[in-house]
């Protein structure tokens, strides 16, 4: 995720980090070169372009803009829902830190909180297609089986069993156990929300139609602008292609908010926040530092 101060006018015009410009540079350049070639042909053979009207492109551009706004809103909703889910995870783990203060057995409390930290690591690894056990193993007690189908869910199951055992032994009362069980239920919901977003992309025909229409519009637009605008056509074509290709690329990034793109969620930093909260609750004084943005990118 891009984390930087609000840029001034010069920064707005020159900033590349997070601007999506690098991803679409070749596409915009090719369309601009095509526009230049079309203007050259129009200069040599003006009769070829005398009957080309800009009206259809005006209507198509308006329809395309509305269509793109719907898709980008859907992609942003996915990004924001994922961020809210991770915020809920922080709330519930911090609440578990508070609820477990009544546990007299320091070892039992240590195991519960460490497992919850391991859950955050495992879920992050799962969403980023890494090895869950390798990411969370140092925090887990007991260790789940390496061939477990759902390591993240198994961790929550283990924590639930630990809390149930404490309730049965009288170490915590029934009311406290109910509160802790509710927090675990919400953590399960967080996992389900993140998995739904990760494994349910936007419908492919919906995205494919938009991609094709954008390319057709940007390729055909110079034919309508060549005759009235002349050599200004490549400039306006570059602006239009940068806008449409850029919005399309931003939608692609936000559709999967758990990757490593510059505008994806900083889940590594959120997991580090969980680590610090858990370790502080367990009495550790030398906490790992908060992750900071590297070249304006917080991972």
N, C-alpha and C positions, 0 to 999 in steps of 0.2 A: 504494500500500500504506500502511496506517495505521501510523505509527511514533510511539508516545507512551509515557510511563511508565504503569505499571499504576495505574489510577484507584482512589481511595478510594471509600467508600460513596456519598458525595455525587456523585462523578464518575460512578460506575456509573449512578446514577439520572438524571443530567442531561446526560451526553455525547450529542451528536447526530452528530458527525463519525465516520463509519464504522459507525454503529449501524443503518443501513438504515431507520431510522424515517421519514426524509423520503420515501423511495420508496413506502412502504406507508401513509402517513398517511391519504390519501383513502379507500383501501379499508377500512381499519380504522374510520374515522369513519362511513362509510356503513353498515357492518354494525352498528355501535353504535347509530346512529339507527334502523335497522330494528328492532333489539332493543327500543329504547324504545317504538317504535310497537306492537310485538307485546305488550309488557307493558301498555300502555294499553288495547289491545283486550281483553286477558285480564282487566283490572280491571273493564271495563264489561260483558263477557260471559264470565264464568268457565266457563260450561258448554262453551264451544268447546274448552277445553284440558284438561278433566277426564280424558280417556282417552289423552293423549299420554304415552308412557313414555320415560324417559331411557336405557333399556337398549340400544336399537339405536345410540344416539349413543356410548355407552361403547365398544361393540365397534368401531364405525366409527372412532372417535378413536384407539383402540389400533392398528388396522390401518393407519390413515393415518400415524401416528407412525413405525411400522416402515418403511413404504414411503418416507417422506420421509428417514429415516436412510440408507437404501440409496442414494437419489439424491444426497443431500448428500455421502456418502462417495465416490461416483463423481466428483462435481464437484471435491471436494478432492483426490482422486488426480490429476486432470488438472492442477490448480493446482500441486501439489507436484512432479509429474513435469516440468512446464515449468520450475519453479525449479531443479530438479536439472540439467536440460539446460543452463540458462544458467550454472550453477556449473561444469559440465564445460567449457563454452566458455572461461570465465576460466582454468581450469586449463591447457587446451591452448594458449591464446595465451600465457600466462606461460611455459609450457614451451618454446614456439617462441622466445620472447625469450631464454631461456637457451641453447637449442641453436644459435641464430644468432650467438652470441658468437665462434665460431671463424671466421666469415666475415671475411676481411681487407679486402675491398672494402666500404667504408662505404656507398657508394651502393647496392650490391646489398642489403645488410642493411636499409637505410632503406626501400627499395621493398617488401621482403617484409613487414616489420613494419607499414608504413603500409597495405599492402593488407589485412592481417589486421584492422587497426582499421577499415578501410573495410567489411570483411565484417560486423563487429559492427553498424555503422551500417545497412548495407543490410538485414540480417536483421531488425533492430528496425523499420525502416520498412516492410518487407514484412508483418510480423505486425500492424502497426498501420495497414495499408492506406494507406501514404504512398508517395511516389515514391522508389524505392530509389536511383536514380542521383543525385537531388538531395541525398539524405541522406549519401551516401558519396563523392560525386565528388571532393571536395577531398583525400581520402586515397589515391586510386587512381592507379597508374602501371603500365601504361598504362590509359587509360580504356576500359571496355567499350563496346560498341555500345548506343546508346540503345534500340534495339528488341530487345535480347537477351531471350530467354524467361525466363532465370533469372540475374539479375545476381549474386545471392549465391553461387550455385553456380559461376558464371563466374569470380568473384574467387578462389575456392579452386582452380579449375582453373589460373588464371594463376599463383598462388603455387606450385602443384605443378610447373608448367613451369619456373619460376625455380629451384626447388630441384633439379630434374632437370638443368638446364643447369650449375648449380654442381657437381653430382656428376660430370658428364661432363668438365668442365674440370679436375677435381682440386682445386677450391677446398674441397670437403668430401669426406670419405671415405664409403665405401659404408654403413658402420655409422651414421654421422651422418645420411645421407640417409634411411635406413630409419626412424630415429626420427622425423624430421620428417614423412615420409610418413604414419606412423601417427597423428601429431597431426592432420594434415589429414583423414585418414579419420574420426577422431572428431568433428572439426568438421562434416563432412558428415553424420554421424549426428545431431549436435545440430540441424542445420537440418531434417533429415527428421522428427525427433521433434516439433519446434515446428510444422512444417507439418501434421503429422498431427493434432496437438491443435487447431490453428486451423481446419482444414478438415473435421474430423469431429466434429460436435456429437453430443450424446446423441440417441438415437432420438426423433423428434418425437412419435409416439404415446405414448411413455413419459412425456414431459414434459406433454403435453396432458392425459392421464388424471389426472395429479397435480394440475394446475391446476384442472381441473373439479371434482375431488373436494373440494379445499380450499374452493372457493367454495360448493359445495353444503352442506358440513358447517357452515361459518360462518353461512350464511344460515338453515339449518334449526335450528341449535342453540337459538336463543332460544325456539322453540316448545316445546321440552322443558323449558327452565329457567324459563319465565315463571310457571307455576303454583306450583312449590315455592319459588322464590327471590324472586319479585316484582320490586321495583325494584333489587335487586342484579344482576338479569340483564344489563343493559347493561354493568356493570363487568366481570363474568366473560366476557362476550362479547368485550369489548375486549381483555382479556388473551389469550384463546384466539386471536382473529384476529391480534393482534400477533405471537404466537408462530408460528402457521402461515404467515401471509403473509410474515413476516420470514425464516423458514427457506427458504421458496420463493424469495424474492428473493436471498438469499445464494447459493443454488445457481445461480441465473441468472448472477450475477456471476462466480462461480468457474469456471463452465463454459467461459468464454473468458477466460483469465488475461492476455491480451495487450492488453486494451483500455485505456480511460481511466477506468474506475470506481475508486472510492476503495480497493477491496480487491484490485485487479489488481496484477500484478507490477511492480516499479519498474525496468523494462528501460532507461529513460533513465539512471538512476543506475548501472546495471551497465555500460552502454556507456561512461559517463564513467570508470568504473574502468579499463576497457580502454584508453581514451585516455591516462590518466595513466601506466599501466604502460608503454605503448609509447613515449610521449614521454620518460619518465624513462630508458628503455633507450637512446634515441637521443641522450641528453645534454642534453635541454631542461631548463632550471632553473626557468623560470616555467610551472608546470603549471596547467592549469585547475582551479578548486576542485571539490571533491566536491559533488555535488548534495545539498542539505539539504531536509528536509520543510518544506512550506509549509502552514501550518494543519494540521499533523500528517499530511499526505499526501505521501509520497515517490513521485515519478512515474517 
